[in-house]
Amino acid sequence: MSKSENPIFKVIFINQGQVFEMYAKAIYQSDLWGFLEVEEFVFGERTQVVVDPSEEKLKAQFEGVIRSYVPLHSIVRIDEVERLGVARISEAAVGNVMPFPIPVPTK
């Protein structure tokens, strides 16, 4: 399998108890220690009759975002994919695996 000239990456990460599955054109190790930079988010076209509310929520949340800095310990998986899928948000399953400690914001 050869590398694509314009790769698309599927990035899965945990954010505030939810699993975000998103697609982006560029991913870099950040100059900010402990972060990964995710740029150029890609969302499906609105040519379909059925609209996924999860993808629409992500589209609205990331509208106007040029670059996101995702903590390395929040990353679940990164894949280079052949074609664009549907971005989605789902609840993180609670199992018998202890997640890496994440500081809880205080008021």
N, C-alpha and C positions, 0 to 999 in steps of 0.2 A: 504494500500500500504506500503510495507516495504522498508527500505532504502537499496540502492544498495551498494555493497562492493566497487565498482569502479564507483562512480558517475560521470556524465558528466553534466556540467553547461552551459547553454546558457546565455551569458552576452551581454546585449545591452547597448551601451553607445554612447554619442555624442563626436565627435572629429573633430574640425575645420569645423563645419557646415555640417558634414556628420554623419550618423547613422551607427555604426559598430555593426554587429551581429556576435558574435564569440562563439566558443565552447572551453571549458577548463576543465581540470581535477581537478584543485585546485584553490580555492579562499579564501583569508585571509584578515582580517583587518590588515592594515600595521602599522608598528612602526612609519612610517612617518605620522604625523597628517594630517587627511583629505584625505587619499588615501586608495584604496583597491588594494591588490596584486592579480594579475591574473597570474597563472602559467600553464605550460604544455598545450599550445594551441593544439587543435585537428582539423585537416582538413580532408575532405573526401579523399578516395583513388582515384587514377587515373585509375580505372578500367572501368569507364564509357566512352562512345564514345563522349558524349556532355561535353564540358568543360565550366564551368561558369567563365567568365573573372573577375567578381567581386571577386570570391574566389581565383583565381590565383593571383590577385593583393594583396589581404590580405596575402596569403602565402608568396609572395615575400617580402612584407613589414615587416612581422614578422619572417622571416627566421633567425635563430640564436638567437632569443630572448628567454632568459631563464625565465624572469619575467617582467611583465608590471605593472606599478603603475598608476592606473586610479583614477583621482579625484572623490571623492564621489558625488559631485554635477553634474558630467557628466553621472552617472549611470542612466539609464532609468528603467532597469529591470534585474533581475537575476532569472532564473528558473533551477531547477534540472530536467533534461529530461531523458527519457528512452533510446533514441537513438540519434545518431549524425545526425544533419541536415547540410544544406549548409551554410557556412559562407558567409556573403555578406556585401557590403557597399551600402548605398543609401543616397540620399540627404535628409537633415532634412526638413520636411514640415514646412512652415511658416504659423502659424495660429494666433489666437487671444490670445494665452497664452504666457505670457512673460517668457522667460527662465531665470534661475538664472544668474546674471551677471558674465561674464567671462572676465578677463583682456585681453586687446588686446595688443599683443607684439608690441613694438616700435623699430625702427631701431637705 
